[in-house]
Amino acid sequence: MIMQLANPSLIPRNWMMREAYLSAGGGALTGDSELDDAENVDFGKVRELLEILEDPCRDFAKENIDIDKRFLGRCPFEYQGIPGLAFLS
């Protein structure tokens, strides 16, 4: 029980940050073609990550908190094998 309170159930990963960055309009700033339209800006992913990171030791699955289920598992398939997103060096 004590370890569950001290260990995060969610660890922020680069792929999570990238999705939040792109959905918030980051692609327009960098010339990333995935998001270059200001009309598509959505801060929902950023808000979701901020809420999660306020208390990453919560048991999101047990508390039935509505978050992206991919956050609780392994790296999603679409990011596997991509350096910097799935793994570092």
C-alpha positions as CSV (number, residue, x, y, z in Angstrom):
1,M,0.0,0.0,0.0
2,I,2.8,2.5,0.9
3,M,4.6,1.8,-2.4
4,Q,1.4,2.5,-4.3
5,L,1.2,5.9,-2.7
6,A,4.8,6.7,-3.6
7,N,5.1,5.2,-7.1
8,P,3.3,6.9,-10.0
9,S,0.7,4.9,-11.9
10,L,1.4,7.1,-14.9
11,I,4.8,8.3,-16.1
12,P,4.8,11.0,-18.7
13,R,6.3,9.8,-22.0
14,N,7.6,11.7,-25.0
15,W,4.7,10.5,-27.2
16,M,2.2,11.8,-24.8
17,M,3.8,15.2,-24.8
18,R,4.1,15.2,-28.6
19,E,0.3,14.5,-29.0
20,A,-0.5,17.3,-26.5
21,Y,1.9,19.7,-28.2
22,L,0.5,19.0,-31.7
23,S,-3.1,19.2,-30.7
24,A,-2.4,22.6,-29.0
25,G,-1.1,24.1,-32.2
26,G,2.6,23.2,-31.9
27,G,2.8,22.0,-35.5
28,A,2.0,25.5,-36.7
29,L,5.0,26.9,-34.9
30,T,7.5,24.3,-36.1
31,G,6.1,23.9,-39.7
32,D,5.0,20.3,-38.8
33,S,2.6,19.3,-41.5
34,E,0.5,17.3,-39.1
35,L,-1.0,20.4,-37.7
36,D,-0.6,23.7,-39.5
37,D,-4.2,25.0,-39.3
38,A,-5.0,27.3,-36.4
39,E,-8.7,26.2,-36.6
40,N,-7.7,22.7,-35.4
41,V,-6.1,23.9,-32.1
42,D,-7.4,21.9,-29.1
43,F,-6.0,22.2,-25.6
44,G,-8.0,19.1,-24.4
45,K,-4.9,16.8,-24.4
46,V,-2.8,19.5,-22.6
47,R,-5.5,19.9,-19.9
48,E,-5.8,16.1,-19.5
49,L,-2.0,15.7,-19.1
50,L,-1.9,18.6,-16.6
51,E,-4.7,17.0,-14.5
52,I,-3.0,13.6,-14.5
53,L,0.4,15.0,-13.6
54,E,-1.0,16.9,-10.7
55,D,-1.2,13.6,-8.9
56,P,0.4,10.8,-11.0
57,C,0.3,8.4,-8.0
58,R,-3.5,8.1,-8.2
59,D,-4.9,4.8,-9.3
60,F,-6.8,6.0,-12.3
61,A,-8.1,2.6,-13.3
62,K,-9.4,1.8,-9.8
63,E,-11.0,5.3,-9.4
64,N,-12.6,4.9,-12.8
65,I,-11.2,8.3,-13.9
66,D,-11.8,9.0,-17.6
67,I,-8.4,9.4,-19.2
68,D,-6.9,8.1,-22.4
69,K,-6.4,4.4,-21.7
70,R,-3.2,4.4,-23.7
71,F,-1.6,6.4,-21.0
72,L,-1.8,3.4,-18.6
73,G,-0.2,0.9,-20.9
74,R,2.8,0.3,-23.1
75,C,3.8,2.6,-25.9
76,P,1.1,2.7,-28.5
77,F,1.7,0.8,-31.7
78,E,1.9,3.9,-33.9
79,Y,4.9,5.1,-31.9
80,Q,6.8,1.9,-31.5
81,G,10.2,2.0,-33.2
82,I,10.3,5.8,-33.4
83,P,13.4,7.2,-31.7
84,G,12.6,9.9,-29.3
85,L,9.0,8.9,-28.9
86,A,9.1,5.2,-28.1
87,F,12.7,5.1,-26.7
88,L,15.7,7.3,-26.2
89,S,19.0,6.6,-27.9
